[in-house]
């Protein structure tokens, strides 16, 4: 059954000034969006997360161009592109090299490349909001890396959401296309201004990792809790390709992030790590789906969650081993720490194997702060608050230490300290001990 929001969203699409060469793509996506059944708690992929906050948000349309006063950028030597409420900011962005172009500025060859890959990596049947992202696409970022080229600077794409009297929507799109033997680092950063937020962000990233290519990807979601965010990262890995990803998210009224990884070439490898830190009454929902379609591929997923106050987290990690995917090595670990009696986690690791010569493992744990460890630290003069920080931070520190970008690592540490409401010097000391 079609929802009121589905009809409203298509009305928003009609208000956009999109490039003519995207018209057919947008029209087909809009029809697909309208034909989809609206997810409910009876929909398996949404059984633990309600879309009521989105339906009740009262979004009224697109934002107008704004210029935020202060933006909390990562201090990194990178090519920076900034979108404010979905609108590109020339003033805040760098001059773009030949490998990077906005959809609206694409020449005919770049348009052909976008048409070849846009909407083709994501499975729109499985991910309902990708159809909306396609129907709303009027701008975005294409990163096309030629054969054997390694981009010297990371690509830093910043999406800033601002406050407004009425809630607005923003569509954010990234397409990465690598050629054989190329390499790059991408940082996607989703942030908000300090004011109370009330809008909706729909974001979609598609990444084609060609034979022997390497992509390092960061996704930072530290938005203010009033913002609704539904996003996805969809990756195709070809022969001997490698994708290393790190994602971190606070919760919000509704935050849902999907990772879809398709092993399409032998020898491909995936290393994906994630941290989620909901608090107050926030919700954060991570779904990962790794498809091993061919032999001799590896995947490693490690996710950690610290769930505080009356917040709730969802983690669903699925690994699917197809019949021809012999010699697969796949591992999934999800560990959760509840720091409040009212905090909640729904975790569901899934492993489906249809090949007989594989090595696979998956597991999930849920625990609380160790009372004995708390007592031990307090007996040695550490306050209870400091002891809770030390134990909580130690729970995620293993993943933070493995972040390869020192700029991202340096950015996250003090902000995690503020999130815990504690002294950053204590976290810095723990991190370096």
Wavefront OBJ file of the C-alpha trace (Angstrom):
o trace
v 0.000 0.000 0.000
v 1.337 3.408 -0.966
v 1.938 5.789 1.928
v 1.218 9.499 2.088
v 4.961 10.137 2.336
v 5.607 8.300 -0.949
v 3.205 10.586 -2.788
v 4.622 13.668 -1.074
v 8.184 12.680 -1.983
v 7.333 12.462 -5.692
v 5.715 15.883 -5.492
v 9.052 17.186 -4.211
v 10.801 15.610 -7.217
v 8.616 17.633 -9.568
v 9.951 20.841 -7.995
v 13.591 20.093 -8.895
v 15.542 21.624 -11.780
v 17.420 18.491 -12.838
v 19.622 17.980 -15.929
v 17.710 16.778 -18.990
v 20.001 13.757 -19.460
v 18.800 12.384 -16.076
v 15.091 12.705 -16.922
v 14.455 9.084 -17.995
v 16.426 7.728 -15.066
v 14.459 9.868 -12.599
v 11.097 9.022 -14.164
v 11.689 5.257 -14.016
v 12.867 5.537 -10.412
v 9.826 7.579 -9.430
v 7.517 4.905 -10.820
v 9.463 2.215 -8.980
v 9.216 4.214 -5.741
v 5.458 4.577 -6.081
v 5.033 0.862 -6.833
v 6.890 -0.251 -3.733
v 5.036 -1.332 -0.620
v 5.768 0.979 2.288
v 7.935 -0.809 4.904
v 6.206 -1.708 8.165
v 7.170 -3.730 11.230
v 6.029 -6.785 9.247
v 8.712 -6.058 6.633
v 11.705 -8.180 7.606
v 14.313 -5.527 6.876
v 12.422 -2.989 8.998
v 10.957 -5.112 11.779
v 13.016 -3.434 14.521
v 12.914 0.148 13.229
v 9.776 2.190 12.738
v 9.414 4.769 9.963
v 6.812 6.723 11.937
v 9.283 9.554 12.733
v 9.662 10.138 8.994
v 5.928 9.930 8.344
v 5.258 12.421 11.138
v 8.122 14.772 10.302
v 5.951 17.128 8.257
v 8.683 17.802 5.678
v 7.685 20.613 3.348
v 10.146 20.562 0.449
v 13.667 21.517 -0.533
v 15.875 23.936 1.330
v 17.185 27.186 -0.104
v 20.893 27.951 -0.386
v 22.487 28.934 2.935
v 25.959 29.793 4.163
v 26.599 28.320 7.636
v 28.900 30.361 9.854
v 30.942 27.582 11.419
v 31.460 24.059 10.081
v 33.335 21.432 12.047
v 35.555 20.148 9.238
v 38.073 17.334 9.532
v 41.513 18.934 9.269
v 42.865 16.922 6.368
v 44.872 17.673 3.246
v 42.199 16.666 0.764
v 40.046 17.821 -2.130
v 36.964 19.139 -0.376
v 33.416 19.367 -1.734
v 30.733 20.858 0.500
v 26.971 20.545 0.121
v 24.697 22.570 2.413
v 21.226 21.053 2.694
v 21.946 19.233 -0.548
v 23.080 22.380 -2.413
v 26.689 22.626 -3.588
v 28.710 25.446 -2.011
v 31.360 26.835 -4.329
v 32.660 29.122 -1.591
v 33.370 26.259 0.823
v 34.701 23.794 -1.762
v 38.072 23.388 -3.448
v 38.878 23.563 -7.130
v 38.230 20.085 -8.499
v 40.807 17.968 -10.334
v 39.935 16.178 -13.570
v 38.944 12.985 -11.713
v 36.122 14.682 -9.780
v 33.041 16.365 -11.198
v 29.563 17.326 -10.092
v 26.733 15.685 -12.008
v 25.469 19.111 -13.093
v 28.863 19.961 -14.617
v 29.488 16.607 -16.327
v 30.479 16.614 -19.985
v 29.068 14.076 -22.445
v 31.705 11.414 -21.680
v 31.172 11.825 -17.935
v 27.409 11.705 -18.427
v 27.819 8.387 -20.241
v 29.908 7.051 -17.352
v 27.325 8.178 -14.809
v 24.521 6.577 -16.804
v 26.527 3.357 -17.013
v 26.938 2.956 -13.243
v 24.397 5.164 -11.456
v 21.688 3.033 -9.880
v 23.311 -0.157 -11.201
v 25.402 -1.102 -8.144
v 22.574 -0.668 -5.650
v 19.816 -3.292 -5.514
v 16.728 -1.098 -5.590
v 14.423 -4.055 -5.023
v 16.077 -4.777 -1.692
v 16.684 -1.166 -0.614
v 13.478 0.797 -0.955
v 14.923 4.254 -0.251
v 17.443 3.863 -3.067
v 14.517 4.240 -5.470
v 13.747 7.564 -3.840
v 17.398 8.597 -4.099
v 17.236 7.838 -7.831
v 13.979 9.731 -8.257
v 15.445 12.747 -6.446
v 18.861 12.800 -8.116
v 19.597 16.174 -9.665
v 23.178 16.621 -8.541
v 25.920 14.533 -6.977
v 29.616 13.774 -7.100
v 31.360 11.532 -9.626
v 34.866 10.356 -8.771
v 36.360 8.526 -11.764
v 39.917 7.249 -11.276
v 41.743 6.143 -14.461
v 43.733 2.948 -14.833
v 46.752 2.599 -12.504
v 46.247 6.096 -11.058
v 46.425 6.657 -7.311
v 44.834 9.904 -6.185
v 47.370 11.741 -4.053
v 44.763 13.548 -1.960
v 41.675 12.017 -0.319
v 38.288 13.063 -1.651
v 36.482 14.784 1.236
v 32.726 15.158 0.670
v 30.963 17.142 3.385
v 27.187 17.267 3.769
v 25.973 19.967 6.152
v 22.403 20.070 7.441
v 21.124 23.336 8.897
v 18.119 24.136 11.009
v 14.938 25.616 9.636
v 11.538 26.825 10.736
v 9.976 24.030 8.683
v 11.589 20.629 8.075
v 13.111 20.175 4.635
v 14.605 17.291 2.639
v 18.041 16.783 1.094
v 19.254 14.164 -1.378
v 22.958 13.344 -1.320
v 24.663 11.196 -3.950
v 28.174 9.868 -4.515
v 29.374 7.664 -7.380
v 32.933 6.287 -7.334
v 34.181 4.466 -10.441
v 37.717 3.073 -10.399
v 39.591 1.488 -13.277
v 42.071 -1.394 -13.068
v 44.889 -0.915 -10.575
v 43.749 2.487 -9.302
v 43.471 3.618 -5.672
v 41.875 6.393 -3.642
v 40.627 7.424 -0.212
v 37.143 8.883 0.265
v 35.805 10.581 3.397
v 32.051 11.171 3.572
v 31.161 13.468 6.428
v 27.581 14.160 7.511
v 27.291 16.973 10.054
v 24.828 19.557 11.311
v 24.961 23.068 12.659
v 24.445 23.514 16.391
v 20.782 24.477 16.109
v 17.929 22.052 16.642
v 17.450 19.966 13.491
v 14.167 18.764 12.003
v 14.865 17.687 8.415
v 15.302 14.462 6.451
v 18.458 13.385 4.609
v 18.426 10.555 2.057
v 21.972 9.605 1.049
v 23.292 6.955 -1.318
v 26.859 6.065 -2.287
v 27.766 3.593 -5.041
v 31.350 2.382 -5.388
v 32.736 0.309 -8.285
v 36.087 -1.213 -7.341
v 37.686 -2.589 -10.517
v 40.247 -5.392 -10.877
v 43.225 -4.852 -8.552
v 41.876 -1.480 -7.420
v 41.807 -0.307 -3.801
v 39.342 1.998 -2.055
v 39.591 3.259 1.508
v 36.285 4.755 2.616
v 35.165 6.596 5.752
v 31.580 7.445 6.639
v 31.166 9.807 9.605
v 27.595 10.427 10.819
v 27.753 12.769 13.811
v 24.615 14.790 13.181
v 22.392 16.409 15.778
v 19.769 13.980 17.059
v 16.725 15.763 15.619
v 17.786 14.986 12.041
v 16.361 11.933 10.255
v 18.926 10.160 8.098
v 18.514 7.112 5.862
v 21.646 6.165 3.958
v 23.412 3.403 2.120
v 26.849 2.425 0.822
v 26.772 -0.104 -2.041
v 29.971 -1.674 -3.354
v 30.896 -3.961 -6.243
v 34.263 -5.713 -5.817
v 35.905 -7.221 -8.878
v 38.936 -9.509 -9.298
v 41.544 -8.928 -6.541
v 39.859 -5.641 -5.589
v 40.071 -4.401 -1.997
v 37.675 -2.225 -0.014
v 38.499 -1.006 3.477
v 35.692 0.847 5.229
v 35.157 2.558 8.556
v 31.827 3.965 9.704
v 30.749 5.712 12.888
v 27.318 7.072 13.809
v 25.437 8.723 16.582
v 21.735 8.016 16.763
v 18.813 10.306 15.989
v 15.031 10.220 15.849
v 15.602 7.773 13.009
v 18.959 6.757 11.582
v 19.308 3.795 9.241
v 22.524 2.947 7.364
v 22.879 -0.007 4.974
v 26.070 -1.535 3.621
v 25.732 -3.835 0.612
v 28.929 -5.504 -0.646
v 29.022 -7.757 -3.728
v 32.070 -9.962 -4.366
v 31.943 -10.253 -8.159
v 35.569 -11.168 -8.943
v 37.835 -13.859 -7.509
v 40.337 -12.734 -4.900
v 38.338 -9.697 -3.785
v 38.596 -8.669 -0.125
v 36.526 -6.601 2.298
v 37.532 -5.093 5.637
v 34.643 -3.209 7.250
v 34.587 -1.759 10.752
v 31.869 0.241 12.474
v 30.991 1.989 15.726
v 27.562 3.224 16.806
v 26.947 5.388 19.864
v 23.262 6.172 20.464
v 22.186 7.931 23.669
v 19.185 9.770 25.135
v 16.161 8.425 23.196
v 18.000 7.994 19.913
v 17.741 5.141 17.424
v 20.482 3.852 15.128
v 20.084 0.889 12.767
v 22.941 -0.708 10.818
v 22.209 -3.392 8.221
v 25.062 -5.065 6.336
v 24.683 -7.601 3.546
v 27.791 -9.249 2.067
v 27.295 -11.420 -1.007
v 30.067 -13.916 -1.849
v 29.283 -14.832 -5.452
v 32.647 -16.214 -6.650
v 35.518 -18.286 -5.169
v 38.602 -17.199 -3.206
v 37.191 -14.025 -1.622
v 37.496 -12.782 1.952
v 35.417 -10.534 4.158
v 35.908 -9.297 7.695
v 33.277 -7.261 9.548
v 33.691 -5.911 13.073
v 31.030 -3.666 14.622
v 30.911 -2.311 18.184
v 28.049 -0.446 19.827
v 27.770 1.477 23.093
v 24.090 2.032 23.843
v 23.308 4.531 26.613
v 20.354 6.044 28.468
v 17.021 5.018 26.868
v 18.413 4.671 23.358
v 18.070 1.701 21.041
v 20.353 0.164 18.436
v 19.788 -2.410 15.726
v 22.480 -4.416 14.004
v 21.733 -6.942 11.290
v 24.747 -8.497 9.596
v 24.152 -10.974 6.777
v 26.728 -13.055 4.922
v 25.502 -15.056 1.945
v 27.796 -17.675 0.388
v 26.630 -18.632 -3.113
v 27.086 -22.209 -4.416
v 30.099 -21.326 -6.600
v 31.864 -19.311 -3.876
v 34.288 -22.051 -2.803
v 37.382 -21.212 -0.707
v 35.550 -18.291 0.918
v 36.814 -16.836 4.197
v 34.183 -14.719 5.937
v 33.999 -13.449 9.519
v 31.502 -11.223 11.311
v 31.700 -9.938 14.885
v 29.213 -7.670 16.638
v 29.706 -6.702 20.295
v 27.477 -4.370 22.262
v 27.811 -2.600 25.597
v 24.694 -1.421 27.413
v 25.507 1.357 29.896
v 21.943 1.753 31.157
v 19.200 -0.600 32.299
v 16.883 1.151 29.832
v 19.160 0.792 26.795
v 18.237 -1.791 24.147
v 19.990 -3.632 21.334
v 18.495 -5.935 18.706
v 21.344 -7.804 17.033
v 20.941 -10.480 14.392
v 23.999 -11.978 12.692
v 23.059 -14.177 9.742
v 25.127 -16.690 7.798
v 23.798 -18.577 4.773
v 26.210 -21.054 3.179
v 25.562 -22.949 -0.056
v 29.168 -23.984 -0.743
v 30.996 -26.796 1.068
v 34.643 -25.633 1.037
v 34.516 -22.432 3.092
v 35.612 -21.049 6.449
v 33.021 -18.794 8.039
v 32.302 -17.508 11.532
v 29.844 -15.055 13.017
v 28.831 -13.999 16.490
v 27.253 -11.316 18.635
v 27.508 -10.409 22.307
v 25.605 -8.065 24.612
v 27.078 -7.044 27.948
v 27.005 -4.375 30.637
v 29.818 -2.525 32.352
v 31.754 -4.992 34.454
v 30.960 -4.376 38.131
v 34.222 -5.947 39.289
v 36.278 -3.767 36.943
v 34.369 -0.669 38.098
v 35.053 -1.535 41.736
v 38.731 -2.227 41.010
v 39.240 1.172 39.388
v 37.307 3.024 42.097
v 39.318 1.277 44.829
v 42.420 2.836 43.288
v 41.127 6.364 43.416
v 39.396 6.578 40.031
v 35.964 8.203 40.213
v 32.975 6.179 39.037
v 32.437 8.539 36.080
v 36.054 8.214 34.991
v 35.919 4.447 35.441
v 32.828 4.215 33.236
v 34.579 6.264 30.538
v 37.707 4.129 30.699
v 35.767 0.887 30.352
v 33.472 2.248 27.628
v 36.291 3.758 25.619
v 38.329 0.593 25.931
v 35.400 -1.231 24.316
v 35.771 0.747 21.058
v 39.423 1.781 21.278
v 40.558 -1.300 19.348
v 38.692 -0.067 16.272
v 39.733 3.568 16.704
v 43.384 2.541 16.820
v 43.031 0.775 13.469
v 41.855 3.910 11.636
v 44.520 4.466 8.996
v 43.821 8.172 8.496
v 45.446 10.093 11.358
v 43.293 13.114 10.427
v 40.062 11.153 10.908
v 41.404 9.618 14.119
v 42.396 13.028 15.521
v 38.997 14.412 14.595
v 37.007 11.663 16.298
v 38.775 11.411 19.658
v 37.748 14.776 21.185
v 34.239 14.502 19.786
v 33.762 11.084 21.339
v 34.981 12.631 24.585
v 32.259 15.288 24.342
v 29.722 12.627 23.473
v 30.538 10.823 26.702
v 30.406 14.176 28.489
v 33.863 13.670 29.925
v 37.329 15.185 29.859
v 39.057 14.742 26.502
v 42.461 14.529 28.222
v 41.334 11.299 29.900
v 40.400 9.736 26.557
v 43.655 10.884 24.975
v 45.547 9.262 27.829
v 43.598 5.999 27.477
v 44.074 5.995 23.713
v 47.850 6.313 23.923
v 48.396 3.936 26.871
l 1 2 3 4 5 6 7 8 9 10 11 12 13 14 15 16 17 18 19 20 21 22 23 24 25 26 27 28 29 30 31 32 33 34 35 36 37 38 39 40 41 42 43 44 45 46 47 48 49 50 51 52 53 54 55 56 57 58 59 60 61 62 63 64 65 66 67 68 69 70 71 72 73 74 75 76 77 78 79 80 81 82 83 84 85 86 87 88 89 90 91 92 93 94 95 96 97 98 99 100 101 102 103 104 105 106 107 108 109 110 111 112 113 114 115 116 117 118 119 120 121 122 123 124 125 126 127 128 129 130 131 132 133 134 135 136 137 138 139 140 141 142 143 144 145 146 147 148 149 150 151 152 153 154 155 156 157 158 159 160 161 162 163 164 165 166 167 168 169 170 171 172 173 174 175 176 177 178 179 180 181 182 183 184 185 186 187 188 189 190 191 192 193 194 195 196 197 198 199 200 201 202 203 204 205 206 207 208 209 210 211 212 213 214 215 216 217 218 219 220 221 222 223 224 225 226 227 228 229 230 231 232 233 234 235 236 237 238 239 240 241 242 243 244 245 246 247 248 249 250 251 252 253 254 255 256 257 258 259 260 261 262 263 264 265 266 267 268 269 270 271 272 273 274 275 276 277 278 279 280 281 282 283 284 285 286 287 288 289 290 291 292 293 294 295 296 297 298 299 300 301 302 303 304 305 306 307 308 309 310 311 312 313 314 315 316 317 318 319 320 321 322 323 324 325 326 327 328 329 330 331 332 333 334 335 336 337 338 339 340 341 342 343 344 345 346 347 348 349 350 351 352 353 354 355 356 357 358 359 360 361 362 363 364 365 366 367 368 369 370 371 372 373 374 375 376 377 378 379 380 381 382 383 384 385 386 387 388 389 390 391 392 393 394 395 396 397 398 399 400 401 402 403 404 405 406 407 408 409 410 411 412 413 414 415 416 417 418 419 420 421 422 423 424 425 426 427 428 429 430 431 432 433
